[in-house]
Structure formats: C-alpha cells, structure tokens
C-alpha cells in the first residue's frame, strides 16, 4: 500500500483529529474483543505503539493469542498484513526479498521480488528462533523504513510497523535478541495468562461452531492522521524531566542511580529510552482523547518502555532480580 494510492485528506483541526483518534481507539478495542478474550492491557500497549508509529515486542508463553492479536488488529485497521515465521534456517533474503533473473522477449534482467516485510503491519513470529544475522535484517527496515538488496534501496510502505513475538521460556534452539535489535522496539509488552473466567470463555468460544469475524473499523487514511497527530500532542515539562531522570537513573555510572542499578545492571537505557517514554506518553494521551500528555501517562509506561533496554549482570540472574525489580526501585528513587 503506497502513499500515492491514498486520496487527498480533508483539512481538519487537531482538536477534531483528537476526537476522531479517541473514537477510533474505542472501535478498535471493541472489534478485536470479538475474537480475543481479555488481554486488554496488551491491546492497549499495541494501540499505543501503533499510534506512535513504532514497533512492539510481545513476550509470552505459547497459546496466549499473541499472533491472533496482531492479525486481528491488522484486519480491523484494513492494513496489508505480512507474517514471518522465524526458524533457525531462515535467511535474510526470506524476509527482505531478493533479485531474481527475469527473461522477456529474449532479454534477461534482474527484477526485485519483495519479501513478506513489504506490508504495513508485519508479524515477526518467535523472532528469537532465528540467528542474529537474520534478526539483523529487520534493523534497517525498522529504523529507516527501507531495505537494501544488492545495490538498490527499496522504500517500505507507509505506515510500516513490526510486531514481534518472543517465547521467554524455551532456550534450546533460540538466539537472544541483540541489544541493538531490542532498542528498536518502542515497547516490550508482557502477555500473561488469562483469568479463570476469561479462560472459561476462551474454551467455550473457540470450540463452538460460530467463528466471529473481524471487520475493518479504521481506515488507512485515519491511521495516517493519528500517526501524524501524536508528535504534535503537547507534553508537560515535568513529564519530560521525569522521563530523562528515569532513563539516566538506569545507568550504573549515573550519580542518581540507586544501589540496585549499580549492583545488577551492566548497561542502562540510552537516549532512545527517554524518547520512547515521551512518545508513548503522547500516544496514550491521544488515544484517551486528552489534549496533552502528563506525568500519569508517563508513569503508566515506564516498565514497557524501559524494560527491554536494560542489560542485567550475571549477579542479577543469580539473585533472581528482574528488569521489573530494578525499574521499580528506580521509580521509587526518582
């Protein structure tokens, strides 16, 4: 789906666009809820990522509807959807595409055959099952919104966003995501088990003869308007100062770092942590129809925005200390 295919957009004020954004978020929540039971917090994190124009990493054990969430959201948004099932034998060209020899009327030429990454919304399923060389094929795409094959650079469609899933319990046949790869994700969203009542509903609804269908409720043009609106959302100076203070406090060499950071963190979050916190806070405010992002928006996103940017030490693993434990201490200290 390209920009040229889009009709000209009517000029509307930011206030009208903000109201449309809030209504669009409500429609998306209701539509995805037709096929996914529970996981409201996960869906909210995905909507924030979507509105911010970023990428998200969904972490959870198999069977928690991570893939269903992404595919249902793509259907509700009327976006082109591509899925890459990561395996140990996957090659970079299997993701980005490759040049193939084409013959017509006796003339031979190279023609680019796009890979599954050339979609608006891409599901990178079990991204930790493929070697770092193939994982790195996503780096340029996620950061630059383009891929280079041979000597040619190809632009990706707009919008282009990656939702990756990772299984945290299996270690055999998996490859930890490099720090540079994790840092490209705006949020790391934990997908937890449903409640007992929700699980009963899942067991009943998924084994019945009637299968609910997801229909598009937000157009491509509306989504583009939302993504353009979010950077224009004001944010309070207090929230920006808090974002920077929190991020700097995760670095062991910082004078504001608490004792737990010094003991258990090898590398803290970089400047992308501050950027991600502020941008995600703006997106959260926009989805709620708020005209500005504040401290509350920022506090709600500290863990998903910074957790994956921390590199813990071996001592942390030995003592059973997690990134969330460290961030809770950072939040209390700052």
N, C-alpha and C positions, 0 to 999 in steps of 0.2 A: 504494500500500500504506500503510495508516494504522496508527497505534498502536492504535486501537480494535479492529482485526481480530486483534490478537495475543492468544494465550491467556495466562493468568497464568503467570509464571515461577516455578519452584520455587526456594526459598531455598537457595543453596549458598555455601560459603565461598569467599573469594578464592583460596585455595590450590587448591581443586578447579577453580575457573574458570580459573586459570592453566594447570593441566594440560590442561584442555579446549582452551584457546587454542592451546597448542603442538601438540596433535594435529590441531586444525582447520587450522592452517597447513600441516602436513605433507600433509593430504588435499588442500588447495587446490593446493599445488605439484605433486603427482602428477597431479591431474586436468587442470590447464592444460597440463602437459607432454605430454599425449596429442595435442594439436593444435599446440602451439608448440614448436619445436625450439630449445634453447638459451635465451638471454636470461634466465638465472637471476637475475642481479643486477637486471635491470629488474623482473622479477616480485617480487623481494624488496622493492624500493622501493615498488611498488604495494601490497603487503600491509601494509607499514608505514603508508602513507598511509591505507589502509582501516581498520586497527586504531585509528589515531589520530583517525579521523573527519574527516580533512582532504581536500584536493584536490591533484592532481598534474598537472604539465605534462610530457608526454613529447616529447622533442625528438630528431628523427632524419630521415634522408632517406626518401623513399617506398620501400615494399616491405620494410620490416623488421618487419612483423607488429604494429605499434602498435595498429591497430584490432582485429585478431584477439585480441591480449592482453586488451584491455578487455572485448570482448564475451564471450570465453571465461570470464573471471573473473566476470562478471555471471551467466552460466549456472551456474557452479559454486557460486555463492552463492544461487541461487534468488531473485535480486532482479529487480525490474522494471527494464528497460533502455531508455533512450532515446538516440537518436543525432541530432545536429545537424550537417549538412554545411555548414560555413561557406563562403559565397560573397560576392562583392562586392555583390550586390543583396539580401542577407538583411536583413530588418528586425527590430527588437527584438520586435515582436509575433509574429514567426515562431518565437521562442524561448519567450517567456513565455506566449503565448496572448492572446486578445482577447475583448472583449464582442461578442456577436452578437445581432441582433434576432430574438426568438423569438415566434411567434404561436400561440396555442392558444385555441380557442373564441372567436375574435374579440378576444381580449385580447393586446396586444403588451407584451413586456417584454424587458429585456436579460438575456442569460444568458452566463455566462463559459465560454468554450471553452478548456480548458487546452492549453498548448503542450507540446512534447516535453521540456521541463525538468521536468515533473511526474512524475519517475521516481526510483527510489532511486539508480541509477547512470547518469550522463549522460556520453556521449562527445561532446565538442566537437571535431569533426574539422577539422584545419587552421584553428585559431582565428585565425591571423594573416592569413587571406584576406578578412576582413570588416572594414568600417570601425570606428573606435573607438566610435561611437555604439551599434553593435550589440554590440560586445565588452562595453561597459559594462552591457548588460542583464543580464550574468551577475554583476555586482558585488554587488548587493543579495542575490541568490539565494545566492551562495557565502558571504557573510558573515553574513546574517541568517536564512537558510533560509526566506525568504518573498519573494514578488514583489507589487508594487503595480501594478494595472491600473486606470486611471481613479481612482476614489476608494476602491476596495476593495483590501484586502490579503489575499492568499491564502497559507496555510501550505503549505510543501512537505512531501512525505512524509519519514518518518524510517526509516532514515538517508537523507541526501541528500548525494551526493558527485560531484564533477566530475573527470573525467579528460580533459584536453585534449591534443591533439597539435599540434605545430608543425614545419613544414618549415624547416630553417635555411639552405638553400642558395638557394631561389628568392626574389628580391627584387621582380620585376615583378608587379604586381597584389596585393601584400601590404601589410599595415599592422603596424608594430611594436606589440607589446603595451605599453600604458601602464604606468608603474611601479606605479601603484596596483592595476592588474589582476594583474601578476606577483606582487605581495606577498601576494595572497590564496592563492597556492598554497603548500602546506606544503613540497613537494619539487619540484625540477626534475630529471627523470630522463633521462639521455642514453641513447639506443638506438643501439648500434653494430652494425657488420656482424658476421655470424656467422663462426665459424672455417671453415676449408676443409672439415673433416669434417662440421660441422653443416650447411654449405651443400649438401653431397652428400646428406645425409639429407633436407633440405628438398626438393631437386629430386626425390628418389625418392618420398617420402611424399605430396607434393602432386599428383603426376601418376599415382597409382595409382587403381584402381577403388574401393578401400575408403577411406571417409572416417570417421575416428574421431569419436565424439560425446562432448560434454561433458555430464555429468550432475550434478545438484546434490549436493554433499557437505557443505555447511554451511548450516544453516537461517537464516532471517531472525532468529529468536529468539537463536540462538547468536551471530550477528554483533552484535546489540544488546548482549549480555552482554560481548563483547570490547571494544566501544567504551566501555562504562561502566567496565570494569576498568582500562583503560590510564591514565586520570588518577590512579588510586589506587596505581599502581606507585611505590614509593619511588625516589628518586634521590639519589645521594651529594652532599654539599655541594661536594666537589671538582669533580664534573661540572658543577654549576650555575655555580660560579665560572668554570670554563673556558668554558662557553657564553657567559656575559656578556663575558668578556675577549676572546674571539674576535670576537664581534659588534662590540664597541666598537673593536677594532683595525682594522676595515674602514672606519672613518670618517676622512676626511683630517684633520679638526681634532683628533683624539684624540692625547694625548701618547704613547700606546702604539702608534700606527700606524707600521708600518715605512716606509722610504723609498719602496717601490714603491706603497704606497697613496697617499701624498702626490703622487706623480708621475702616477699613472694612474687614480685613482678620483675621480669628481666627487661622488658620493653613496654612502655606505656603507649597510649594513643597519641597519634600525631595530629597535625592541624586538621586533617580530614575529620577527626572526631568532633572538633568544635563546629566545623562547617556542617557536618551531618546532623548534629544536635539542633542547630538553629534552623536548618532547612526542614527537618522533620517536624519541629515545633510549629513552623509556619503552615505546613501541610495539615497538621492536626487541627489547627485553629480554623483553617479554610473549610475543612470537612464538617466542622461543627457550626459553620456559619458565623464565626467570630471575626471581627474586623481587624484584630491584632493578636499576635502570639505573645504569651506571657510566661511567667515562672511556672505555672501549673502545667502548661503544655510541655515545657522543657523537662520538668521532673518526671513526667509520665514516660519519658523516652530515654532516660539515662542508661538503663540496662540494655535495651535492644540496640541503641546507637553506639555504645562503647564496648560492650562485652567482647565482641569478636576482634577488637583492635588491641587487646591485651595479650602479651606473651608471658605466661607464668613460668616460674622456675621449677626445677625438679623437687625442690623442698615443698612447694605448694601441693604438688601431686602426692608426695609422701605424707603430708599432714592433712590431706583431704580438703584443701582450700580451693574453692572455685572462683571464677571470674566474678560471679554474682556476690560472693562473700567480700571480695576486695572492693567492688563498687559500692556495696552497702556501707563499708567503712569510709570510703572516700566521700560518699554523700553525707554521712554524719559529720565528718571532719570539716567539709566545706560549707 
